[in-house]
Amino acid sequence: MPRSLPYADMDKMISLSKRRGFIFQSSEIYGGLGSTYDYGPLGVELKRNVKEAWWRSVVRQRDDVVGLDSAILMHPKIWEASGHVENFSDPLVECRSCNRRYRSDQLETEKCPECGGEFTEPRRFNLMFHTFMGPVEDTSHEVFLRPETAQGIFVNFPNVVNSTRKKLPFGIAQIGKAFRNEITPGNFTFRTREFEQMEVEFFVKPGTDEEWLQKWVDARFNWYVSLGIRRDNLRLRRHEGDELAHYAKDTYDIEYRFPWGWGELEGIADRTDFDLGRHAEASGEDLTYFDEETRERYIPYVIEPSGGVDRATLAFWLDSFDEEPDGDATRTVLHLHRVLAPVTVAVLPLSRNERLTPTARSVYEQLRYHLNSQYDDAQSIGRRYRRQDEIGTPYCVTVDFDSIEDHQVTVRDRDSMHQDRVAITDLVGILQDKVEHGW
């Protein structure tokens, strides 16, 4: 349905986030820890639903992608071979007066924006967090917190081929934590030092990579649209030659129009045979693929769709926010796609009258085993509808006094506010059908 707001107001969203339990500042009672966040009861459900929708799309609904969950801590030589030790850095400058540090490529002035002081000369700052494995803290025991999930896939390529007997083209998908010691994190959960990635490494025969890159660009862009993000708030941006990563032949970014401007949601890169080739050279292991059709042995090329869970969750959440006229008042509503909404259905007895409670609780018990449900009997029915609208619940089920006699309840749609009277015995099936196909 048409929205009245092109995008959300961040002050309102942050207020809503704290009030309703979407996202909290981490370590808040101790003053917080910079750019770290905790997902509250509603936020964690939204984030889990985003991950489930991604996994369903790229793994379960395809027969050419399998899953993996690799370790966060890996052999340090992996990061040397991948180029992260040498290349994974940002240009850092420091103010000589107040000692604040900035990325020089993101500054719009030659003076410190905080105090107007002079900057030092830029130097490269590696973004990887490091720690030590075991009781001895020396360089021989140094390991890194992974800055991306991709390398865990690459080093497991022969294991997956041998265990699944998959034929090219095929992919390996992974969702997992990554860590980057960002110089200038910010914009809420958009850029943080601890985050989750959703990545596929899709292995193809060299020479077919450009065709597969375009297929994945189209598929990934349409995924965001299919789950409710307005097309006007999305765009594709192809990387210029001078901004390509050291491993990339070609890259497209899917960008979202955040309240502060366009920002990357997901990158789809043609990584060629860079990673498998480097790991084969560094490890001495054979990472080639034997093509039974052509009787050739070669190192596959790789197409990588890589998106941020936190960024996607933030974009779905922001894009769903709207304020609609409602008589003399304003209705705040999150038009979250029904498969992403933290609560799918709310059961609302008309009042707390003791005659209604047994029927209402019975309806709730039936639903909660099939759909993410919430029982709400506090305050007036109108306020409860508005409360569910504000957290994005697509369906409300109202139990009234007639329900006791006719065994029917009223189902209300969040977006159209249309209401249907349905039999309690049919309720689970009707709601499941609505979740799958819409109203």
C-alpha positions as CSV (number, residue, x, y, z in Angstrom):
1,M,0.0,0.0,0.0
2,P,1.2,3.6,-0.5
3,R,3.4,5.0,2.2
4,S,3.2,8.6,3.4
5,L,6.9,8.7,4.4
6,P,9.8,8.2,1.9
7,Y,12.0,7.0,4.8
8,A,12.0,6.9,8.6
9,D,13.1,9.6,11.0
10,M,16.1,8.2,12.9
11,D,15.2,10.0,16.2
12,K,11.7,8.4,16.1
13,M,13.1,5.0,15.2
14,I,15.7,5.0,18.0
15,S,13.0,6.0,20.5
16,L,10.7,3.3,19.2
17,S,13.6,0.8,19.4
18,K,14.2,1.5,23.1
19,R,10.6,1.7,24.0
20,R,9.4,-1.5,22.3
21,G,12.5,-3.6,22.7
22,F,14.1,-3.8,19.2
23,I,17.7,-2.7,19.8
24,F,19.5,-1.5,23.0
25,Q,22.9,0.2,23.5
26,S,25.2,-2.6,24.7
27,S,26.5,-2.3,28.2
28,E,24.2,0.6,28.8
29,I,24.2,0.5,32.6
30,Y,28.0,1.1,32.4
31,G,27.7,4.0,30.0
32,G,27.7,1.8,26.9
33,L,30.5,0.5,24.7
34,G,31.1,2.5,21.5
35,S,29.2,1.2,18.4
36,T,28.0,-2.1,20.0
37,Y,24.4,-3.0,20.3
38,D,22.1,-5.7,21.8
39,Y,19.0,-7.0,20.1
40,G,16.0,-6.9,22.4
41,P,13.0,-9.3,22.4
42,L,11.5,-7.9,19.2
43,G,14.8,-7.1,17.5
44,V,16.2,-10.6,17.9
45,E,13.0,-12.1,16.3
46,L,13.2,-9.7,13.4
47,K,16.9,-10.5,12.9
48,R,16.3,-14.2,13.1
49,N,13.5,-13.9,10.5
50,V,15.8,-12.0,8.2
51,K,18.4,-14.8,8.4
52,E,15.8,-17.5,8.0
53,A,14.4,-15.7,4.9
54,W,17.9,-15.5,3.4
55,W,18.7,-19.1,4.1
56,R,15.4,-20.2,2.7
57,S,16.1,-18.2,-0.5
58,V,19.7,-19.1,-1.2
59,V,19.9,-22.7,0.3
60,R,16.6,-24.4,0.8
61,Q,14.9,-23.2,-2.4
62,R,17.9,-24.0,-4.6
63,D,19.6,-27.4,-5.4
64,D,23.0,-25.9,-6.1
65,V,23.9,-24.4,-2.7
66,V,24.8,-26.1,0.5
67,G,25.5,-24.7,4.0
68,L,28.5,-24.3,6.2
69,D,29.3,-23.0,9.7
70,S,33.0,-22.4,10.0
71,A,35.0,-21.4,13.1
72,I,35.6,-17.7,14.0
73,L,39.3,-18.5,14.9
74,M,41.3,-19.9,12.1
75,H,45.0,-20.5,11.3
76,P,46.8,-17.1,11.0
77,K,48.4,-18.1,7.7
78,I,44.9,-18.0,6.2
79,W,44.8,-14.3,6.5
80,E,48.3,-13.9,5.0
81,A,47.3,-16.0,2.0
82,S,44.0,-14.1,1.6
83,G,45.8,-10.7,1.5
84,H,44.1,-9.4,4.7
85,V,47.4,-9.0,6.6
86,E,48.8,-6.9,3.7
87,N,45.7,-5.2,2.2
88,F,42.9,-5.1,4.8
89,S,43.5,-1.6,6.0
90,D,42.2,2.0,6.0
91,P,44.1,5.3,5.8
92,L,44.2,6.7,9.3
93,V,45.0,10.3,10.3
94,E,45.2,11.7,13.8
95,C,44.5,15.3,15.0
96,R,47.6,16.8,16.5
97,S,45.5,18.8,19.0
98,C,42.7,16.6,20.3
99,N,44.1,13.2,19.1
100,R,40.9,12.1,17.5
101,R,41.4,9.7,14.6
102,Y,39.6,9.6,11.3
103,R,39.7,7.8,8.0
104,S,41.3,10.3,5.6
105,D,39.3,9.1,2.6
106,Q,36.1,10.0,4.4
107,L,37.1,13.6,5.5
108,E,35.6,16.5,3.6
109,T,38.0,19.0,5.2
110,E,41.7,19.3,5.8
111,K,41.1,20.4,9.4
112,C,39.8,18.3,12.3
113,P,36.0,18.6,12.4
114,E,36.1,18.4,16.2
115,C,38.6,21.1,17.1
116,G,40.0,22.5,13.8
117,G,43.5,21.1,14.5
118,E,46.0,19.9,12.0
119,F,46.2,16.2,11.0
120,T,49.2,13.9,10.9
121,E,50.2,12.3,7.6
122,P,48.0,9.3,6.7
123,R,49.1,5.8,7.7
124,R,47.6,2.4,7.0
125,F,45.6,0.9,9.9
126,N,44.9,-2.9,9.7
127,L,41.3,-3.5,10.7
128,M,41.6,-7.0,12.0
129,F,41.2,-7.7,15.8
130,H,43.9,-10.0,17.1
131,T,44.2,-12.1,20.3
132,F,46.3,-14.9,21.5
133,M,45.6,-18.6,21.6
134,G,46.8,-20.4,24.7
135,P,48.6,-19.0,27.8
136,V,51.5,-17.4,26.1
137,E,51.1,-13.9,24.6
138,D,53.7,-13.7,21.8
139,T,53.6,-13.5,18.0
140,S,53.8,-17.3,17.6
141,H,50.4,-17.6,19.4
142,E,48.7,-14.7,17.7
143,V,45.4,-15.4,16.0
144,F,42.8,-13.1,14.4
145,L,39.0,-12.7,14.9
146,R,37.8,-13.2,11.3
147,P,37.0,-10.0,9.4
148,E,34.8,-11.9,7.0
149,T,33.2,-15.4,6.8
150,A,34.4,-16.1,3.2
151,Q,37.7,-17.6,4.0
152,G,36.2,-20.3,6.1
153,I,34.3,-21.4,3.0
154,F,37.4,-21.3,0.7
155,V,39.5,-23.5,2.9
156,N,36.7,-26.0,3.2
157,F,36.1,-26.2,-0.5
158,P,37.7,-29.6,-0.9
159,N,35.9,-31.0,2.1
160,V,32.5,-29.9,0.8
161,V,33.3,-31.2,-2.8
162,N,34.4,-34.6,-1.4
163,S,31.5,-35.0,1.1
164,T,28.6,-33.8,-1.0
165,R,29.9,-34.7,-4.5
166,K,28.5,-31.5,-5.8
167,K,29.2,-30.6,-9.4
168,L,30.0,-27.1,-10.7
169,P,28.4,-24.7,-10.7
170,F,27.5,-24.8,-7.0
171,G,27.7,-22.7,-3.9
172,I,28.5,-22.8,-0.2
173,A,26.5,-20.5,2.1
174,Q,27.3,-19.3,5.6
175,I,25.8,-16.9,8.2
176,G,28.2,-15.9,10.9
177,K,29.9,-13.2,13.0
178,A,32.8,-11.1,11.7
179,F,34.8,-8.4,13.4
180,R,36.5,-5.3,12.1
181,N,38.3,-2.6,14.1
182,E,36.6,0.2,12.3
183,I,38.2,3.6,12.7
184,T,34.9,5.5,12.3
185,P,31.9,3.3,13.1
186,G,28.5,4.9,13.3
187,N,24.9,5.4,12.0
188,F,23.4,3.1,14.6
189,T,23.8,-0.6,13.6
190,F,24.9,0.3,10.0
191,R,28.6,0.2,10.8
192,T,29.8,-1.6,13.9
193,R,32.9,-3.5,14.9
194,E,31.0,-6.7,15.6
195,F,28.5,-7.8,13.0
196,E,27.0,-10.8,11.1
197,Q,27.4,-11.6,7.5
198,M,25.3,-13.7,5.1
199,E,27.6,-14.9,2.3
200,V,27.6,-17.3,-0.6
201,E,30.7,-18.4,-2.4
202,F,29.4,-19.7,-5.8
203,F,32.0,-21.7,-7.7
204,V,31.8,-21.7,-11.5
205,K,33.8,-22.7,-14.5
206,P,36.2,-19.9,-15.7
207,G,34.6,-18.1,-18.6
208,T,31.1,-18.4,-17.2
209,D,31.7,-16.0,-14.3
210,E,30.3,-12.9,-16.0
211,E,27.0,-14.6,-16.7
212,W,26.7,-15.9,-13.2
213,L,27.6,-12.6,-11.7
214,Q,24.6,-11.0,-13.5
215,K,22.3,-13.8,-12.3
216,W,23.3,-13.3,-8.7
217,V,23.0,-9.5,-9.0
218,D,19.4,-9.8,-10.2
219,A,18.5,-12.5,-7.7
220,R,19.8,-10.6,-4.7
221,F,18.3,-7.3,-5.7
222,N,14.9,-8.9,-6.2
223,W,15.1,-10.6,-2.8
224,Y,15.0,-7.3,-1.0
225,V,12.1,-6.1,-3.1
226,S,10.2,-9.3,-2.6
227,L,10.4,-8.8,1.2
228,G,9.0,-5.4,1.1
229,I,11.7,-2.8,0.6
230,R,10.5,-0.2,-1.8
231,R,12.3,-0.3,-5.2
232,D,12.7,3.5,-5.1
233,N,14.8,3.1,-2.0
234,L,17.2,0.6,-3.6
235,R,19.8,1.0,-6.3
236,L,22.7,-0.9,-8.0
237,R,26.1,0.7,-8.1
238,R,28.9,-0.9,-10.1
239,H,32.4,-0.3,-8.7
240,E,34.8,1.8,-10.7
241,G,38.2,0.2,-11.5
242,D,40.1,2.1,-8.9
243,E,37.8,1.0,-6.0
244,L,37.7,-2.7,-6.7
245,A,39.0,-4.9,-3.9
246,H,42.4,-6.6,-4.4
247,Y,40.7,-9.9,-5.2
248,A,37.9,-8.6,-7.5
249,K,37.4,-8.6,-11.2
250,D,34.0,-6.9,-11.0
251,T,31.7,-5.9,-8.2
252,Y,28.1,-4.5,-7.8
253,D,26.7,-3.0,-4.6
254,I,23.1,-3.1,-3.7
255,E,22.5,0.2,-1.9
256,Y,19.7,1.4,0.3
257,R,18.6,5.0,0.8
258,F,19.1,5.3,4.6
259,P,18.0,8.5,6.3
260,W,21.6,9.7,6.2
261,G,22.1,8.8,2.5
262,W,22.9,5.8,0.3
263,G,24.7,3.0,1.9
264,E,25.8,-0.6,1.0
265,L,23.5,-3.5,1.9
266,E,25.2,-6.2,-0.1
267,G,28.1,-6.6,-2.5
268,I,28.2,-9.1,-5.3
269,A,31.7,-9.7,-6.5
270,D,33.5,-11.7,-9.1
271,R,36.5,-12.9,-7.1
272,T,37.9,-15.0,-10.0
273,D,40.2,-17.8,-8.7
274,F,42.1,-15.5,-6.4
275,D,41.3,-17.1,-3.1
276,L,41.5,-20.7,-4.0
277,G,44.7,-20.0,-5.9
278,R,46.3,-18.2,-3.0
279,H,45.3,-20.9,-0.5
280,A,46.6,-23.7,-2.8
281,E,49.9,-21.9,-3.1
282,A,50.2,-21.1,0.7
283,S,49.1,-24.5,2.0
284,G,50.6,-26.7,-0.7
285,E,47.2,-28.5,-1.0
286,D,45.5,-29.2,-4.4
287,L,42.4,-27.1,-4.5
288,T,41.6,-27.7,-8.2
289,Y,38.3,-29.2,-9.4
290,F,38.1,-32.1,-11.8
291,D,35.4,-31.5,-14.4
292,E,34.1,-35.0,-15.4
293,E,32.3,-33.7,-18.5
294,T,35.3,-32.0,-20.1
295,R,38.0,-34.1,-18.3
296,E,39.7,-30.9,-17.3
297,R,41.2,-29.9,-13.9
298,Y,41.1,-26.2,-13.0
299,I,40.7,-23.8,-10.1
300,P,37.1,-22.5,-10.2
301,Y,36.1,-18.9,-10.3
302,V,33.9,-17.5,-7.5
303,I,30.9,-15.2,-7.5
304,E,30.3,-13.9,-4.0
305,P,27.0,-12.3,-2.8
306,S,27.9,-10.9,0.6
307,G,25.4,-9.0,2.7
308,G,25.2,-7.8,6.3
309,V,22.6,-9.3,8.5
310,D,22.5,-6.1,10.7
311,R,22.3,-3.8,7.7
312,A,19.6,-5.8,6.1
313,T,17.6,-5.9,9.4
314,L,18.0,-2.2,9.8
315,A,16.9,-1.5,6.2
316,F,13.8,-3.7,6.4
317,W,12.9,-2.1,9.7
318,L,13.5,1.5,8.6
319,D,11.7,1.0,5.3
320,S,8.6,-0.4,7.0
321,F,8.0,2.7,9.2
322,D,5.1,4.9,8.5
323,E,2.8,7.4,10.1
324,E,-0.8,7.4,8.8
325,P,-3.7,9.7,9.5
326,D,-6.2,8.0,11.8
327,G,-9.1,10.4,12.4
328,D,-7.7,13.2,14.6
329,A,-4.7,11.1,15.6
330,T,-1.8,9.5,13.8
331,R,-1.3,5.7,13.5
332,T,2.4,4.6,13.7
333,V,2.8,1.4,11.8
334,L,5.6,-0.9,10.7
335,H,4.7,-2.4,7.3
336,L,7.1,-5.3,7.8
337,H,6.7,-8.2,5.5
338,R,4.6,-10.9,7.2
339,V,7.5,-13.4,7.2
340,L,9.9,-10.9,8.8
341,A,7.6,-9.4,11.5
342,P,8.8,-10.2,15.1
343,V,5.2,-11.2,16.0
344,T,3.0,-12.8,13.4
345,V,-0.3,-12.8,15.2
346,A,-1.5,-11.2,18.4
347,V,-4.5,-12.6,20.4
348,L,-6.5,-9.8,21.9
349,P,-9.5,-10.6,24.2
350,L,-12.0,-7.8,24.0
351,S,-11.5,-7.2,27.7
352,R,-10.1,-8.9,30.8
353,N,-13.6,-10.2,31.6
354,E,-13.2,-13.6,33.2
355,R,-15.8,-15.1,30.8
356,L,-13.5,-14.3,27.8
357,T,-10.2,-15.5,29.3
358,P,-10.6,-19.3,28.8
359,T,-11.6,-18.9,25.1
360,A,-8.9,-16.4,24.5
361,R,-6.2,-18.4,26.1
362,S,-7.3,-21.5,24.3
363,V,-7.0,-19.7,20.9
364,Y,-3.6,-18.4,21.9
365,E,-2.4,-21.9,22.9
366,Q,-3.5,-23.3,19.5
367,L,-1.7,-20.5,17.5
368,R,1.6,-20.4,19.4
369,Y,2.6,-23.9,18.3
370,H,2.3,-22.9,14.7
371,L,3.0,-19.1,14.5
372,N,5.0,-16.6,16.5
373,S,2.2,-15.3,18.7
374,Q,1.6,-12.9,21.5
375,Y,-1.2,-12.6,24.0
376,D,-2.1,-9.0,25.0
377,D,-5.0,-8.0,27.3
378,A,-3.6,-4.8,28.8
379,Q,-5.5,-1.5,28.2
380,S,-8.3,-0.9,25.7
381,I,-8.7,-2.9,22.5
382,G,-7.9,0.2,20.4
383,R,-4.7,0.8,22.2
384,R,-3.7,-2.8,21.8
385,Y,-4.3,-2.6,18.0
386,R,-2.1,0.5,17.8
387,R,0.6,-1.2,19.9
388,Q,0.6,-4.2,17.6
389,D,0.7,-1.9,14.5
390,E,3.7,-0.1,16.0
391,I,5.7,-3.4,16.3
392,G,4.7,-4.6,12.9
393,T,2.3,-7.5,13.8
394,P,0.5,-8.3,10.5
395,Y,-2.5,-10.1,12.1
396,C,-4.6,-9.5,15.2
397,V,-7.2,-12.0,16.4
398,T,-9.9,-10.6,18.6
399,V,-11.9,-12.8,20.9
400,D,-15.3,-11.2,21.9
401,F,-18.4,-12.4,23.8
402,D,-19.9,-13.8,20.7
403,S,-16.9,-16.1,20.4
404,I,-18.0,-18.0,23.4
405,E,-21.3,-18.9,21.6
406,D,-20.5,-19.1,17.9
407,H,-16.8,-20.2,18.3
408,Q,-15.6,-17.6,15.8
409,V,-13.1,-14.8,16.1
410,T,-12.2,-11.6,14.2
411,V,-9.0,-11.5,12.2
412,R,-7.7,-8.0,11.4
413,D,-5.1,-7.2,8.8
414,R,-2.5,-4.6,9.8
415,D,-2.1,-2.8,6.5
416,S,-5.7,-2.6,5.2
417,M,-7.3,-2.9,8.6
418,H,-9.8,-5.2,6.9
419,Q,-11.5,-7.6,9.3
420,D,-12.9,-11.1,8.7
421,R,-14.9,-13.3,11.0
422,V,-13.6,-16.9,10.9
423,A,-14.2,-20.2,12.8
424,I,-11.7,-21.0,15.5
425,T,-11.3,-24.5,14.1
426,D,-10.1,-23.0,10.8
427,L,-8.0,-20.2,12.3
428,V,-4.5,-21.9,12.2
429,G,-4.9,-22.9,8.5
430,I,-6.3,-19.5,7.5
431,L,-3.4,-17.6,9.2
432,Q,-0.8,-20.0,7.7
433,D,-2.3,-19.4,4.3
434,K,-2.2,-15.6,4.8
435,V,1.4,-15.7,6.0
436,E,2.4,-17.6,2.8
437,H,0.2,-15.8,0.3
438,G,-0.9,-12.5,1.8
439,W,-4.4,-11.2,2.6
